[in-house]
């Protein structure tokens, strides 16, 4: 189904729509961070933290889950920093 008034209807969302949205994530994050963060060093740090949050951290948590372990203090602090 085509979007009505630019809105995607819930019954039209499928794996290809989700995959398309995920493929746009990096460019959207880059544009949003660039519009809000003027300092190049802070911009790079924000992008690095975002990549870490969505790529590295889930793998780390999944590996530790089997051993009954969670986040380290440093990881938790970094996650809170990313959220802010």
C-alpha positions in Angstrom: 0.0 0.0 0.0 1.2 3.5 -0.7 1.5 6.0 2.2 -1.5 8.1 2.8 -0.6 11.7 3.4 3.0 10.7 3.8 2.1 8.3 6.6 2.9 4.6 6.4 0.0 2.5 7.6 0.8 -0.2 10.1 -0.5 -3.0 7.9 1.9 -2.0 5.1 5.0 -2.4 7.2 7.0 -5.4 6.3 10.6 -6.6 6.5 11.6 -4.7 3.3 10.2 -1.4 4.8 12.1 -2.0 8.0 15.3 -2.9 6.1 15.0 0.3 4.1 14.5 2.4 7.3 17.6 0.7 8.9 19.6 1.5 5.8 18.8 5.2 6.2 19.8 5.3 9.9 23.5 6.2 9.4 22.8 9.1 7.1 19.9 10.4 9.3 22.1 10.3 12.4 24.9 12.0 10.6 22.7 14.9 9.5 20.9 15.3 12.9 24.2 15.3 14.8 25.8 17.7 12.3 22.9 20.1 12.7 23.2 20.0 16.5 26.9 19.6 17.1 29.2 22.2 15.7 32.5 21.1 17.3 34.1 18.5 15.0 35.6 16.6 17.9 32.3 16.3 19.7 30.6 15.4 16.4 33.1 12.5 15.8 32.7 11.3 19.4 28.9 11.3 19.1 29.1 9.3 15.9 31.6 6.8 17.5 29.4 6.4 20.5 26.3 5.9 18.3 28.1 3.2 16.3 29.4 1.6 19.5 25.8 1.6 21.0 24.2 -0.1 18.0 27.0 -2.4 16.7 29.5 -3.3 19.4 27.5 -3.2 22.6 24.8 -5.7 21.5 27.5 -8.2 20.5 29.3 -7.8 23.8 26.1 -8.1 25.9 25.1 -11.2 23.9 28.5 -12.9 24.5 28.4 -12.1 28.2 24.7 -13.2 28.7 25.7 -16.9 28.5 28.1 -16.3 31.4 25.5 -14.4 33.5 27.4 -11.2 33.2 26.2 -7.7 32.3 27.6 -4.3 31.5 30.9 -3.0 33.0 30.9 0.3 34.9 32.7 1.9 32.0 30.2 0.6 29.5 27.3 1.8 31.6 28.8 5.2 31.8 29.4 5.3 28.1 25.8 4.2 27.4 24.5 7.0 29.7 26.7 9.5 27.9 25.4 8.3 24.5 21.8 8.7 25.7 22.5 12.3 26.8 
